[in-house]
Amino acid sequence: MTKTLKKEYLPGGAKRQELLDSVPDYLLKPGATQNIKHDFCLSFLKMTETEYLEALNKATSGGVEAWAN
């Protein structure tokens, strides 16, 4: 049995932002290589490359807000 993401966490879902906000913490945790985490985010969480790169940026340097303002 394979697990699937609930509809509310898919793009356009009510809890999508909640999921996207939790990804930077996931990316910082040890355990898997960065390419495995990248594949998980794009394949299972259905993130776009832009969403992934924004999460990675938040995880490593505090996010876009740090230099945009």
C-alpha positions as CSV (number, residue, x, y, z in Angstrom):
1,M,0.0,0.0,0.0
2,T,1.5,3.3,-1.0
3,K,0.8,6.5,0.9
4,T,-0.6,9.5,-0.8
5,L,-0.9,13.1,0.2
6,K,-4.3,14.4,1.4
7,K,-6.0,16.7,-1.0
8,E,-5.8,19.7,1.4
9,Y,-2.0,19.5,1.2
10,L,-1.9,19.4,-2.6
11,P,-1.4,22.6,-4.7
12,G,-4.5,24.7,-4.2
13,G,-5.5,22.9,-1.0
14,A,-6.5,24.7,2.2
15,K,-3.4,23.5,4.2
16,R,-0.8,23.8,1.4
17,Q,0.9,26.8,3.0
18,E,1.2,24.9,6.3
19,L,3.0,22.2,4.4
20,L,5.3,24.6,2.6
21,D,6.1,26.3,5.9
22,S,7.3,23.0,7.4
23,V,9.6,22.1,4.6
24,P,12.6,24.2,5.6
25,D,12.8,22.4,9.0
26,Y,12.7,19.1,7.1
27,L,15.5,20.2,4.8
28,L,17.7,21.0,7.8
29,K,17.3,17.7,9.6
30,P,20.0,15.1,9.1
31,G,19.3,11.7,7.8
32,A,18.9,11.8,4.1
33,T,21.0,13.3,1.3
34,Q,19.9,16.6,-0.3
35,N,19.1,14.9,-3.6
36,I,16.7,12.4,-1.8
37,K,15.0,15.3,0.0
38,H,14.7,17.2,-3.3
39,D,13.1,14.2,-5.0
40,F,10.8,13.7,-2.0
41,C,9.6,17.3,-2.2
42,L,9.0,17.3,-5.9
43,S,7.6,13.8,-6.3
44,F,5.7,13.2,-3.1
45,L,4.8,16.7,-1.9
46,K,4.2,17.9,-5.4
47,M,6.2,21.0,-4.9
48,T,7.4,23.1,-7.9
49,E,11.1,23.7,-8.3
50,T,10.5,27.3,-7.3
51,E,8.7,26.3,-4.1
52,Y,11.6,23.9,-3.3
53,L,14.2,26.5,-3.9
54,E,12.4,29.0,-1.7
55,A,12.2,26.5,1.1
56,L,15.9,25.7,0.7
57,N,16.7,29.4,0.8
58,K,14.7,29.8,4.0
59,A,16.4,26.8,5.5
60,T,19.9,28.0,4.8
61,S,19.8,31.8,5.0
62,G,16.5,33.0,6.5
63,G,14.5,33.4,3.3
64,V,13.8,36.0,0.6
65,E,12.6,38.6,3.1
66,A,16.1,39.0,4.4
67,W,17.4,40.6,1.1
68,A,14.2,41.8,-0.5
69,N,13.5,44.5,2.1
